Amino acid sequence: MKNASDFLVEVPLLKHDEIITRARQILREDVFREIYVHDGKRKLMGYIDMSDALAVTATKSNVTIEGFTKPIRPVNDTDSLDVVVSCIRENMTSSIPMVDDQGLIIGGVLLSEIFPVLITRGKVRGRVDEFMSEKVITCTSDEPVSKIHTLIIDSGFYAFPVVKKKKIVGIVSRRDLLKDGRWRSSVDGTSPTPVENIMTTPAFTVSPDEDVQYAADLLVRHDVSRLPVVEGDRVVGILDRHDVLDSMH
């Protein structure tokens, strides 16, 4: 049976005294949603995520990441996948750091990498509407990107279904913001970039009465982290990888 060491990957690290713009650069260029923070000798101190990077405006770009570092429970190389999943669910992250016996970071495990294995073990049970989040915040395709920036900071969510004439036409996430250089000028008020210019299309959706297993297969097939749940033309929920993990427990 596979364990944590089978999914070990190299992950970006930051020293606690590096500036926040360095974190934003890494999160924009890499697939990672979290960066682990160390003391300068690879001793794990915690992590910083995309929302933290977005929260700091250009006028505060010289701020170090230490004040944004959050604690996280790591795994070691002999831990089972069940332990890995438990830690990811506890921390509500998309990855988990792996440390040695001295607490030094040796890499990380990505939820996106273990997720396809987890859903083949026959433990995904229930309907989508049993596990989806009903708290959905949508935006319209013609709204400025600055509105999405504000929604991320205020709500704590990092992806939003995009609707046009009441029909879903895409999804916009914090990664879309970070990948596209125009979000900064839009937030500063100098360029009202519309959401439709940076959103991801098409938006893969699922209905509330589908099996969670079917939704999990869609997540893997299309390599996305969440699915808008649609009833008719109305968005009624969101199902993400963490919701699928909940259906396994």
C-alpha positions as CSV (number, residue, x, y, z in Angstrom):
1,M,0.0,0.0,0.0
2,K,1.3,3.4,-0.9
3,N,2.3,5.9,1.8
4,A,3.3,9.5,2.0
5,S,6.8,9.0,0.7
6,D,5.4,7.7,-2.6
7,F,4.0,11.1,-3.3
8,L,6.8,13.3,-2.1
9,V,7.5,16.3,-4.3
10,E,9.9,19.2,-4.2
11,V,8.1,22.3,-3.0
12,P,9.0,26.0,-2.9
13,L,10.2,27.3,0.5
14,L,10.5,30.7,1.9
15,K,12.6,32.1,4.8
16,H,10.5,33.8,7.5
17,D,12.2,37.1,6.8
18,E,11.6,37.2,3.0
19,I,9.3,39.9,1.6
20,I,5.7,39.2,0.6
21,T,6.2,40.0,-3.1
22,R,8.5,37.0,-3.3
23,A,5.7,34.8,-2.1
24,R,3.3,36.3,-4.7
25,Q,5.8,35.7,-7.5
26,I,6.1,32.0,-6.6
27,L,2.4,31.5,-6.2
28,R,1.9,33.2,-9.6
29,E,4.4,31.0,-11.4
30,D,3.9,27.6,-9.8
31,V,1.0,25.1,-9.3
32,F,1.2,25.4,-5.5
33,R,-1.4,27.2,-3.4
34,E,0.7,27.2,-0.3
35,I,4.3,27.9,0.4
36,Y,6.0,26.5,3.5
37,V,8.0,28.9,5.7
38,H,11.2,27.9,7.5
39,D,13.7,29.5,9.9
40,G,16.6,29.6,7.5
41,K,17.7,26.0,8.3
42,R,14.6,24.3,6.8
43,K,12.9,24.0,10.2
44,L,9.2,24.2,9.5
45,M,7.5,27.4,10.9
46,G,4.2,27.3,9.0
47,Y,2.9,28.3,5.6
48,I,1.5,31.2,3.6
49,D,-1.2,30.9,1.0
50,M,-2.5,32.8,-2.0
51,S,-5.1,34.8,0.0
52,D,-2.3,36.2,2.1
53,A,-0.3,37.2,-0.9
54,L,-3.2,38.9,-2.5
55,A,-4.1,40.8,0.7
56,V,-0.9,42.8,0.6
57,T,-1.1,45.8,-1.6
58,A,1.7,47.3,-3.6
59,T,2.2,50.0,-1.0
60,K,3.0,47.2,1.6
61,S,5.2,45.2,-0.7
62,N,8.3,45.5,1.6
63,V,6.5,43.6,4.4
64,T,8.0,40.3,5.4
65,I,6.0,37.0,5.4
66,E,6.6,36.3,9.0
67,G,3.5,38.1,10.1
68,F,1.4,36.1,7.6
69,T,2.7,32.7,8.5
70,K,0.1,30.2,9.8
71,P,0.8,27.0,11.7
72,I,0.4,23.6,9.9
73,R,0.6,20.0,11.1
74,P,3.1,18.1,8.9
75,V,3.5,14.4,8.0
76,N,6.5,12.2,7.8
77,D,7.7,9.8,5.1
78,T,6.3,6.7,6.8
79,D,2.7,8.0,7.3
80,S,-0.1,6.3,5.5
81,L,-2.3,8.1,3.0
82,D,-5.1,8.1,5.6
83,V,-2.8,10.2,7.9
84,V,-2.0,12.5,5.0
85,V,-5.7,13.0,4.2
86,S,-6.4,13.6,7.9
87,C,-3.7,16.4,8.0
88,I,-4.9,18.0,4.8
89,R,-8.5,18.0,6.1
90,E,-7.4,19.4,9.5
91,N,-5.4,22.2,7.9
92,M,-7.9,22.8,5.0
93,T,-5.0,23.1,2.6
94,S,-4.2,21.8,-0.9
95,S,-0.9,20.3,0.2
96,I,0.9,19.2,3.3
97,P,4.6,19.5,4.3
98,M,6.7,16.4,5.0
99,V,9.4,16.7,7.6
100,D,12.1,14.5,9.1
101,D,12.5,13.5,12.7
102,Q,14.1,17.0,13.5
103,G,11.2,18.8,11.9
104,L,13.2,19.8,8.8
105,I,11.2,20.1,5.6
106,I,12.1,17.5,3.1
107,G,9.2,18.2,0.6
108,G,5.5,18.1,0.4
109,V,2.5,16.0,-0.7
110,L,-0.1,17.6,-3.0
111,L,-3.8,16.8,-2.7
112,S,-4.1,16.9,-6.5
113,E,-1.6,14.1,-6.7
114,I,-3.1,11.7,-4.1
115,F,-6.7,12.6,-5.0
116,P,-7.0,10.2,-8.1
117,V,-5.7,7.4,-5.9
118,L,-8.1,8.1,-3.0
119,I,-11.2,8.0,-5.1
120,T,-10.4,4.6,-6.5
121,R,-10.5,3.0,-3.1
122,G,-14.3,2.7,-3.1
123,K,-14.9,5.0,-0.1
124,V,-16.7,7.8,-2.0
125,R,-20.3,7.6,-1.0
126,G,-23.4,9.8,-1.2
127,R,-25.0,12.5,-3.4
128,V,-23.5,15.8,-4.3
129,D,-26.1,17.8,-2.4
130,E,-25.1,16.0,0.8
131,F,-21.6,17.3,0.7
132,M,-21.6,20.4,-1.4
133,S,-21.3,23.9,0.1
134,E,-24.5,25.9,-0.4
135,K,-22.8,29.1,0.4
136,V,-22.0,30.3,-3.2
137,I,-20.8,33.7,-4.2
138,T,-21.1,34.4,-8.0
139,C,-20.0,37.3,-10.1
140,T,-21.0,38.5,-13.5
141,S,-18.7,38.4,-16.6
142,D,-18.7,42.2,-16.9
143,E,-17.7,43.0,-13.4
144,P,-14.2,44.4,-12.9
145,V,-11.4,42.2,-11.6
146,S,-11.0,44.4,-8.6
147,K,-14.4,43.0,-7.4
148,I,-13.0,39.5,-7.4
149,H,-9.9,40.7,-5.4
150,T,-12.3,42.1,-2.8
151,L,-14.4,39.0,-2.7
152,I,-11.4,36.8,-2.0
153,I,-10.2,39.0,0.8
154,D,-13.6,39.4,2.4
155,S,-15.1,35.9,1.9
156,G,-12.0,33.6,2.2
157,F,-13.1,31.8,-0.9
158,Y,-10.8,31.7,-3.8
159,A,-13.0,30.7,-6.8
160,F,-16.3,32.1,-8.0
161,P,-18.7,30.9,-10.7
162,V,-19.1,33.6,-13.4
163,V,-22.6,34.2,-14.8
164,K,-23.9,36.0,-17.8
165,K,-27.7,36.6,-18.3
166,K,-28.1,34.2,-15.3
167,K,-26.3,31.3,-17.0
168,I,-22.9,30.1,-15.8
169,V,-20.2,30.9,-18.4
170,G,-17.0,30.3,-16.6
171,I,-15.2,30.3,-13.2
172,V,-12.6,32.8,-11.9
173,S,-10.1,32.0,-9.2
174,R,-7.3,33.6,-7.3
175,R,-4.9,31.8,-9.6
176,D,-6.5,33.5,-12.6
177,L,-5.8,36.8,-10.9
178,L,-2.2,36.0,-10.1
179,K,-1.5,34.6,-13.5
180,D,-2.9,37.7,-15.3
181,G,-0.8,40.8,-14.8
182,R,-3.8,43.1,-15.4
183,W,-5.3,42.3,-12.0
184,R,-3.0,44.7,-10.2
185,S,-3.9,47.7,-12.4
186,S,-7.5,46.8,-12.0
187,V,-7.3,46.7,-8.3
188,D,-5.4,50.0,-8.3
189,G,-8.3,51.5,-10.3
190,T,-6.3,52.3,-13.4
191,S,-7.7,49.6,-15.6
192,P,-11.3,48.2,-15.2
193,T,-10.4,44.8,-16.6
194,P,-13.6,42.7,-16.8
195,V,-13.8,39.2,-15.3
196,E,-14.5,37.6,-18.7
197,N,-11.0,38.6,-19.8
198,I,-9.3,36.3,-17.3
199,M,-11.9,33.7,-16.3
200,T,-11.5,30.0,-17.1
201,T,-13.9,28.5,-19.6
202,P,-15.8,26.3,-19.9
203,A,-17.0,25.8,-16.3
204,F,-17.5,22.1,-15.7
205,T,-20.6,21.5,-13.6
206,V,-22.5,18.8,-11.8
207,S,-26.1,18.5,-10.7
208,P,-27.0,18.2,-7.0
209,D,-28.6,14.7,-7.4
210,E,-25.4,13.1,-9.0
211,D,-23.3,10.7,-7.0
212,V,-20.2,12.2,-5.4
213,Q,-18.2,9.5,-7.1
214,Y,-19.3,10.8,-10.5
215,A,-18.3,14.4,-9.4
216,A,-14.9,13.1,-8.1
217,D,-14.3,11.5,-11.5
218,L,-15.0,14.8,-13.2
219,L,-12.6,16.6,-10.9
220,V,-9.8,14.1,-11.9
221,R,-10.7,14.0,-15.6
222,H,-10.7,17.7,-16.1
223,D,-7.9,18.4,-13.5
224,V,-9.9,21.0,-11.6
225,S,-10.3,21.5,-7.9
226,R,-14.0,22.4,-7.7
227,L,-17.2,22.1,-9.6
228,P,-20.2,24.5,-9.5
229,V,-23.4,22.6,-8.7
230,V,-26.1,23.6,-11.1
231,E,-29.9,23.0,-11.0
232,G,-31.4,24.1,-14.2
233,D,-29.6,27.4,-14.9
234,R,-29.2,28.2,-11.2
235,V,-25.9,27.7,-9.3
236,V,-26.9,26.1,-6.0
237,G,-23.6,25.0,-4.6
238,I,-19.9,24.2,-5.0
239,L,-18.3,20.8,-4.6
240,D,-14.5,20.7,-4.2
241,R,-11.9,18.1,-3.4
242,H,-12.3,18.7,0.4
243,D,-16.0,18.0,0.1
244,V,-15.2,14.7,-1.6
245,L,-12.8,13.8,1.2
246,D,-15.6,14.5,3.7
247,S,-17.7,11.9,1.8
248,M,-15.0,9.3,2.5
249,H,-15.3,9.9,6.2
